[in-house]
Amino acid sequence: MAINVESSMVVDAYALIGDVSGLAEKVQSFFMQEVLSETHMVLKNIVLEDQPVQKQNSRLTYSDLCLQIPESKFRQCLLRTLASLFRLMCSYHEIMSFQMDNKRSLTLRGVCRLNSLDDHYSALRLQNLGYQTSLMKDQECDQSWHGREVQRTHDPQVNNGSSNSVKRLPDSSSSEESTSGSLTCAAGSKDSVASDSKIFHEARNDSSEASSSGSPWYQLRKDATAYVSQTLQRGRKNLWQLTTSRVLVLLSSGAVGSMSIHQFLKNYEDLNMFILAGEAFSGAEAVEFRQKLKGVCENYFTAFHRQNIHALKMVLEKETWQKMPPETAQVVSFAGLVGDGAPVISQSESRSAGSRLHHSAKSMNSVDANSRKSGFTSWLKGGNPFALKVMHIARDGQDSPHVSSATGEFGGHVNNHLNGTPVSEDENEDLLADFIDEDSQLPSRKPGLPRNTSLHWKNDDVTAQTGSSLCLLRSMDKYARLMQKLEIVNVEFFKGICQLFEVFYYFVFDIFGGKNSASTGKYALDTSNHRLKTALLKISQDCDQWIKPQSIQSASSLPTSVTYIHSDIVPSSPPNHSPASFSLKERCTGADTASVVTRILHRSKGHLQSMLLQKNPTLVEDFYANLVDSVPALTEHIHRTTARLLLHIDGYVDRIANAKWEVKELGLEHNGYVDLLLGEFKHYKTRLAHGGIHKEVQDLLLEYGVEIVAETLIEGLSRVKKCTDEGRALMSLDLQVLINGLHHFVQGNVKPKLQAVETFIKAYYLPETEYVHWARAHPEYTKTQVVGLVNLVAAMKGWKRKTRLETVEKIESG
């Protein structure tokens, strides 16, 4: 209800008693107290509305009430708090902006609309200022004051009476409501009251000449009004600071961290709008408040990211590594990730129910630009942007889609998509539908018509998708959209994208290329695969808390918002995967799906860079250089590990080392291990042919198989303890027979892949002074292999012990 205060009368009274500064301080103190009482009353009415009367009457502090806000009522508390604070700022601004108009009579009416105050609260506050308000309609006030005629123009008693009345003003006053709505002072004796009242009213009803800008009465009032306005202008920053402190206490509620991302986005949008209004009101940027709000967003991101990491880990641990049907993969769009069809902020003016939704419906950029041009006046004209949302919550129990652009962008899209209704391209993907089906491990979205986006799914991208890769891409797509919505913490969300990919990367490596079942359990990394080592080192630094071996949290230990989303994917017990626990087809699928994710990430690089702008420009480059670009090294390692597992020749190292190489004469027969190796390779090719994999992958695995055979030969020959020159010749014979046999299984020339074996055999004939140089020139051999060769040559050719030790020391020192 609007309360019309005859501001000019109040200014007159305090000007006459010479206490204008006291008036300004009381008005300032009044609004400060209102901020405290209004915010406390709002929370008390909402939080304790369902509680017994005894508890409703308890004296809980504002902080205590904030801690008791349930998640279901937090948005209502926030909107009502923002609405009441906005009304107080509007009232403060109107009083601060009150100006004397020298074109009208001295009895100009100054109206202050205190929309946030009830009648009895207003009367109580205004009595402290030394007057009571008269509640009249604006039209009646105008007619009352403009209908008066000036009776005394040049009477000198008026001026004398004005000055004398300063001494005779009473300490207390009372108001008396007449037909004209005038305000009279009363105190002291009855005669004094009559005399002062007469002089006061005569002075106020002065002639038109006295109302000119040169009148002492007018100047007195004008100076007093200007002083109050200037004082309030200086104090508005204090009021805004107190306002933001109350909002920050509200944001410390535990309900903030547990709410859904949909609700958090709507609350963030309202807070951002409130900040823009506050900046226009205070005339300064809310740097501290924005920084505190950034901290709130970072805390929410931490909890949100933890939930998504655990969800991805649970999907990966239950992954069967079966390719999804193409029609299923085609339904899913990653427009937010690749920057196609995902606007930064959805313009929702077209959805507005009317002009009253001006501030709540338009984008933040439009609000900011408008407020900079016209200051807080534009907010006054547009009305309270939070009050209408409160009305919709009170009426419908939820926000209207016409009020919040976040609702229109995400909420409406969720409903349409889940119902199978085609959604227009310009609407963003929902951020809520990330439920993972237990069987398909897909986000629970009913398949619909493929959406026409410029993603242009390639055939390999569609056929190589798995449940875990879709879950990963959906999560990264969600993060990319949130980078646009929550720009204040978009760097954190990009780091979240990096960590999601790192967790996926590590799991793929650990499952398909981590531990060699035939070794001692150590990671079987290729010595030359430096890119993979670098990537794994970075992952261990960034995601140490996520990749540590630990039991997965049960559904009951997760927050509520995660439990209902991911309750169907929580494994009863963590499965124990090993490289040998998956078939050939599944292992190839794991490598292919990592490549698919990489291709989509490469398409999204430009979009991610544009969203980060100048914030950490090297962040994107480092992510792609150290991780994304190392995926080919990961897939190569997976395929090599697969070939090693299927070839079954690990035991041949000892067979080669224990063969008889100390022969006197070279015969025509090769060693028996050669035929056994060729037999194993034949079985290996048969397994690949019946493994259900593409011909290109078969040929690739055959090439890796030949390389593994070469590595096995070198390792076995480096362990030979005794060998003659004829034995070295026998090694060359075995190698030639092996090459001829492999030509029957592998297309193309295999001799280059076995060239390293021939070079190692020929090194037997080097002079003793050349081995150090030779070792440095051939880094493809390990130091252990070169030392084994030197020890063999030194023993068979009778090197001096000192020479052998010096050569070995130089080789080992590098």
BAVOBA-445195 format. One record per residue (C-alpha): residue in three letters; x, y, z. Coordinates in steps of 0.05 Angstrom, whole numbers, plus 5000, padded with zeros to 4 digits. Layout:
<atoms>
ALAXYZ/...
</atoms>
This chain:
<atoms>
MET500050005000/ALA502750684981/ILE503751175039/ASN503851895019/VAL508252315065/GLU507953065064/SER515453115058/SER515653875052/MET512153945120/VAL517353495153/VAL523053895121/ASP519754545144/ALA519254295216/TYR526554075221/ALA528954685184/LEU525455145233/ILE528454805293/GLY535354785259/ASP536154035261/VAL536253835187/SER542153375200/GLY538053015252/LEU532652905201/ALA537652615151/GLU540552155204/LYS533751915226/VAL531651755155/GLN538151385144/SER537451005209/PHE530150855193/PHE531950495128/MET537750135160/GLN533149865213/GLU527949685160/VAL533049265123/LEU534448865186/SER527148795207/GLU524248655138/THR529248105121/HIS528347785188/MET520747815183/VAL520747515113/LEU524746905135/LYS520846815199/ASN514146825163/ILE516446305112/VAL520845845153/LEU516345805214/GLU509645825179/ASP508445075190/GLN511245065260/PRO507345085325/VAL505445755353/GLN510445685410/LYS516145605361/GLN513646165318/ASN514246635377/SER521346415392/ARG526746935383/LEU531046635329/THR536347065298/TYR536747195224/SER542746725219/ASP539046175256/LEU533146235208/CYS537846195148/LEU540545535174/GLN533545255181/ILE531145405110/PRO529144765075/GLU531144695002/SER523944714979/LYS522945405010/PHE529545724994/ARG527546044928/GLN521246324960/CYS525546625016/LEU530446914966/LEU525247234922/ARG521347534979/THR527747805010/LEU530048114944/ALA523048394932/SER522748735000/LEU529848994995/PHE528349274926/ARG522249634952/LEU526449945007/MET531550184956/CYS525950484915/SER523150854975/TYR530151094995/HIS531451334925/GLU524951724921/ILE526352094986/MET533552214963/SER531152494897/PHE525952974927/GLN527053664897/MET523854344909/ASP520054614848/ASN520255374845/LYS514755384794/ARG509555154843/SER507155414910/LEU510955324975/THR506054784993/LEU508754284943/ARG507453574961/GLY513353084967/VAL510852374962/CYS514951784985/ARG512151104969/LEU514450595021/ASN511349984988/SER514849505034/LEU511949775099/ASP505349605130/ASP501250185158/HIS502750065231/TYR510349995218/SER510350645180/ALA506651025234/LEU511450755287/ARG517650965248/LEU514951655228/GLN513051825299/ASN520451795315/LEU521452345264/GLY516552795302/TYR510452735259/GLN504952265238/THR502952115167/SER496252255137/LEU494051705090/MET490752045032/LYS490251914958/ASP494852314913/GLN489052664880/GLU486052894946/CYS492753174969/ASP493753574905/GLN486753874909/SER487654034983/TRP494154414975/HIS492754744908/GLY485854984931/ARG488855434984/GLU489356184970/VAL494656635000/GLN491457105051/ARG497357495077/THR502757725029/HIS506558315060/ASP504758245133/PRO511358335172/GLN508557935229/VAL509057325187/ASN516557365183/ASN517057545256/GLY512456975273/SER516656505232/SER522956685269/ASN519656695336/SER516556025325/VAL523355705326/LYS523755855400/ARG516655645415/LEU516454985376/PRO514254435424/ASP518453825441/SER512853365421/SER507653425367/SER501053105349/SER497353095284/GLU490253265273/GLU486853055209/SER482353605180/THR478053605117/SER483753915079/GLY488753395104/SER493153915137/LEU498253765192/THR498254195256/CYS503154215313/ALA500954155385/ALA504654225451/GLY505354675512/SER499355095533/LYS492955155495/ASP494355885476/SER501255725452/VAL498555165408/ALA493455625376/SER498556185366/ASP503955735337/SER499055365293/LYS496356015265/ILE503256295250/PHE505555625221/HIS499655575174/GLU500056305154/ALA507256215137/ARG505755605095/ASN500155955059/ASP504556545040/SER503356944977/SER505856764908/GLU511157294913/ALA514056964974/SER514156304936/SER519156554887/SER526256304887/GLY528556934922/SER524156824983/PRO527956685049/TRP522556165066/TYR523455815000/GLN531055845005/LEU530855555076/ARG526754965052/LYS530854874990/ASP537354865028/ALA534554365078/THR531953915023/ALA538653934987/TYR542353765052/VAL537953165066/SER538652924994/GLN546152994996/THR546552625062/LEU542352055035/GLN546452024972/ARG552751945013/GLY549351415056/ARG546350995000/LYS552750594995/ASN552150415069/LEU544950195057/TRP547049774997/GLN552749465037/LEU547949275093/THR543148995041/THR548548565009/SER550848305076/ARG543848055092/VAL543447715024/LEU550147385035/VAL547947105102/LEU541946815066/LEU546446505014/SER550446165069/SER544445695079/GLY545844965068/ALA540144935019/VAL544345294967/GLY549244724959/SER544044184954/MET539244504905/SER538744274833/ILE542644644779/HIS536044874750/GLN534145234814/PHE541145504824/LEU541145814755/LYS534546164768/ASN537146424835/TYR543546654803/GLU539747024750/ASP535547384803/LEU541747554843/ASN545247824782/MET539148264768/PHE539248494841/ILE546548684835/LEU545249094772/ALA539649454809/GLY544049564869/GLU549749834827/ALA544950324795/PHE542250514864/SER548950604898/GLY552550904838/ALA558450434846/GLU560349734823/ALA558849184873/VAL565848894869/GLU565748574937/PHE558848294930/ARG560448004862/GLN566647684891/LYS562647384948/LEU557447134898/LYS563146824857/GLY565246454920/VAL558146194928/CYS558245954856/GLU565045624866/ASN562545254927/TYR556445024889/PHE560844804830/THR565244394878/ALA559243994902/PHE556143964833/HIS562743724802/ARG563843204856/GLN557042904840/ASN558442884765/ILE565242574776/HIS562342024819/ALA556741904769/LEU561741844712/LYS566141364752/MET560140924768/VAL558240904694/LEU565340724674/GLU565740174726/LYS559339864701/GLU561039974627/THR560539354584/TRP564039704525/GLN558739524476/LYS557340014420/MET550740374422/PRO545840324364/PRO546940884314/GLU539741124320/THR540741214394/ALA547141614387/GLN544242064333/VAL538842314380/VAL543842614428/SER546343314411/PHE552443664439/ALA550644354414/GLY553044684478/LEU559944364471/VAL561144504398/GLY557745184399/ASP551945024353/GLY544945234374/ALA546745434445/PRO546146184454/VAL549746494513/ILE543246774542/SER536546594513/GLN532547214495/SER525747114526/GLU522247774512/SER517847404463/ARG515346974519/SER513747564563/ALA506647624588/GLY506848384585/SER510749004596/ARG510848894671/LEU515848324660/HIS520848814629/HIS526648704677/SER525347984693/ALA524747744622/LYS530148104585/SER537447914584/MET542448164634/ASN546148544581/SER539948944563/VAL538649104636/ASP545749314648/ALA545949774588/ASN539350094606/SER541150204678/ARG547750544659/LYS544051044616/SER538551244664/GLY541051014732/PHE536150744782/THR530351124750/SER529550584698/TRP528650064753/LEU523250504786/LYS519550544720/GLY519949804707/GLY517149614775/ASN519449094824/PRO522348524782/PHE522048034840/ALA515048174865/LEU511847854803/LYS515847224812/VAL513547194885/MET506447244860/HIS507346664812/ILE510446234867/ALA504846394914/ARG499646254861/ASP502445654823/GLY507645394872/GLN513145494820/ASP516146014776/SER512546214714/PRO516446054650/HIS515046764628/VAL518647054686/SER525346714686/SER529646634624/ALA533146064659/THR526445714667/GLY524445834595/GLU531145604570/PHE532044984612/GLY525544804646/GLY521044844585/HIS526044484543/VAL526343914592/ASN518943794591/ASN518443824516/HIS524343374505/LEU522442854555/ASN515542814526/GLY518442664458/THR516343334428/PRO521243634379/VAL524744244406/SER526744844366/GLU534044954352/ASP534645614387/GLU532945314455/ASN538445054499/GLU539044324520/ASP536444164589/LEU541344104645/LEU536943644686/ALA535843024643/ASP542242654660/PHE539042034690/ILE542841424667/ASP538940804649/GLU541740184683/ASP541439744621/SER543240214565/GLN547440694608/LEU544441264567/PRO541441914592/SER534141754602/ARG531442124542/LYS526241824497/PRO528941764426/GLY525942274380/LEU527242564313/PRO534542734299/ARG535643474310/ASN538243874252/THR544744164277/SER551344304244/LEU554743764285/HIS554343304223/TRP555342634256/LYS560342224218/ASN559141484212/ASP564841294257/ASP562541804310/VAL555641474312/THR557740744310/ALA563440794361/GLN559441114418/THR558640744483/GLY554540894545/SER560541184581/SER562641624523/LEU555641904516/CYS555342024591/LEU562042384588/LEU560042814528/ARG553342974559/SER556743204622/MET561843624584/ASP556243914542/LYS552644094606/TYR558944424634/ALA559844814569/ARG552745094574/LEU553945284646/MET560245644624/GLN555546094585/LYS550446164641/LEU555146244699/GLU560446654665/ILE563146894732/VAL566046194744/ASN566745934673/VAL574045794684/GLU572145304739/PHE567244964694/PHE572444894639/LYS577144584690/GLY571344114707/ILE571043924633/CYS578443774635/GLN577743344697/LEU571842954669/PHE575942794608/GLU581942614651/VAL577942124692/PHE575241804629/TYR582241794599/TYR585141464661/PHE579640934666/VAL580540744592/PHE588040684603/ASP587340304668/ILE582239804640/PHE585339664572/GLY592639844578/GLY594339924651/LYS596839274680/ASN599838704641/SER596838064668/ALA603037674647/SER607938134683/THR608938324755/GLY602938784756/LYS606939414739/TYR604439874684/ALA606839614617/LEU608340274585/ASP612440314522/THR619040654536/SER618241084474/ASN611141304489/HIS613041964522/ARG606542314505/LEU602541794543/LYS607141844603/THR606442604604/ALA598842564600/LEU598442054656/LEU603042474699/LYS598643084690/ILE592442674706/SER595542414770/GLN596843134790/ASP590043414772/CYS585542834792/ASP589242494848/GLN583042514893/TRP578642204839/ILE583141644814/LYS585641374881/PRO583340654892/GLN577440714937/SER570740394946/ILE565240754909/GLN560241134952/SER553640804959/ALA547241144937/SER545241295009/SER551641695021/LEU550742144961/PRO546742794965/THR539342754949/SER540143104883/VAL544942554860/THR541141964890/TYR534842054849/ILE538842184786/HIS543941634789/SER540741124836/ASP540140604781/ILE547540604763/VAL550640504831/PRO554339824829/SER553239344886/SER560739244889/PRO566339544849/PRO568239084792/ASN575438864785/HIS577338994713/SER583838744683/PRO586538804613/ALA584738074600/SER577538124625/PHE574938404560/SER574438094491/LEU578038344429/LYS571838714404/GLU570739064471/ARG577939284474/CYS577739574404/THR571239924423/GLY574640244482/ALA580140524437/ASP575140754384/THR570641114434/ALA576541494462/SER578141724391/VAL570941934380/VAL570942364442/THR577442674419/ARG574642864351/ILE568643204383/LEU573243574430/HIS577343834372/ARG570944114341/SER569344464406/LYS576244784416/GLY574445444382/HIS567945504420/LEU571245374487/GLN576545894473/SER571346414454/MET567646304520/LEU573846384562/LEU576047004523/GLN582047304557/LYS581446884620/ASN587446414624/PRO588646394548/THR593645824556/LEU588745384594/VAL585445114532/GLU591945024494/ASP595044644552/PHE589044184557/TYR589144014483/ALA596743954478/ASN597743524539/LEU591443094539/VAL587043124478/ASP592743074429/SER595742484467/VAL589642034455/PRO592841734392/ALA598541514437/LEU593441214485/THR589840824430/GLU596440574403/HIS598340334472/ILE591539984479/HIS592339634413/ARG599439424429/THR597139154496/THR591538774460/ALA596438474411/ARG601038274468/LEU595337924505/LEU592837554444/LEU599637344415/HIS601536914474/ILE609136944464/ASP611437214531/GLY614836544548/TYR619036564486/VAL624137044516/ASP626936484559/ARG626535984502/ILE630836424458/ALA635736584514/ASN636535844532/ALA637435594460/LYS644235294442/TRP648335874413/GLU655235614431/VAL655935194367/LYS662335014330/GLU659334944261/LEU653435274226/GLY648434774199/LEU642434844154/GLU637234774209/HIS634435354248/ASN632335324320/GLY625735024339/TYR622935644373/VAL622235964303/ASP616935454282/LEU613335534348/LEU613236294340/LEU610336234270/GLY605035764297/GLU603036264351/PHE602636814300/LYS598036394257/HIS593336294315/TYR593737044330/LYS591537214260/THR585736724266/ARG583337054330/LEU583537734297/ALA579537484237/HIS574037214281/GLY574037774331/GLY568638194298/ILE573038794285/HIS574339204223/LYS579438984171/GLU583439614182/VAL584039464256/GLN586038744240/ASP591738974195/LEU593939474248/LEU594138934302/LEU598038464256/GLU603239014247/TYR603739104322/GLY604238344328/VAL610438344283/GLU613538894325/ILE612138494388/VAL615637894357/ALA621638334342/GLU621738594414/THR621337884440/LEU627237674397/ILE631538264420/GLU629938144493/GLY631537404487/LEU638037514449/SER640238034501/ARG639837494555/VAL644336994520/LYS650236824564/LYS654736454516/CYS655336504441/THR660436374387/ASP661236704321/GLU657536114290/GLY652036214341/ARG651336934318/ALA650636684247/LEU645236194271/MET641536794300/SER641437114231/LEU638936464200/ASP633236424250/LEU631337144235/GLN631137024160/VAL626736404167/LEU622136794213/ILE621537364162/ASN619836884106/GLY614536554149/LEU611237204171/HIS610337404098/HIS604836884094/PHE600737224149/VAL602037964140/GLN601038374078/GLY606938804057/ASN614238764074/VAL615638564146/LYS623138614141/PRO623539354162/LYS619839194226/LEU625038664242/GLN630939094222/ALA632339254295/VAL633538514308/GLU638638464252/THR642239084277/PHE642638794347/ILE645538144320/LYS650838504279/ALA652938914339/TYR656438274363/TYR662038424314/LEU663439144336/PRO670239344366/GLU670239424441/THR671240174435/GLU664840274394/TYR659540014441/VAL658640654480/HIS657541054416/TRP653140514387/ALA648740504449/ARG647641254444/ALA646041204370/HIS640640664382/PRO635840904436/GLU630840374414/TYR634539874457/THR634139904532/LYS640339984573/THR639339294602/GLN639338994532/VAL645639364512/VAL649139174577/GLY647238444565/LEU650238484495/VAL656738794522/ASN657438264577/LEU656437714525/VAL661638004477/ALA666638134533/ALA665937424558/MET666637094490/LYS672337554465/GLY676237594529/TRP675738324547/LYS679538574607/ARG675138654668/LYS676839384674/THR674939514602/ARG668239164610/LEU666539534674/GLU668340214645/THR664140074582/VAL658139844623/GLU658740454669/LYS658840934610/ILE652840594579/GLU648740604643/SER650541334657/GLY647641514589/
</atoms>
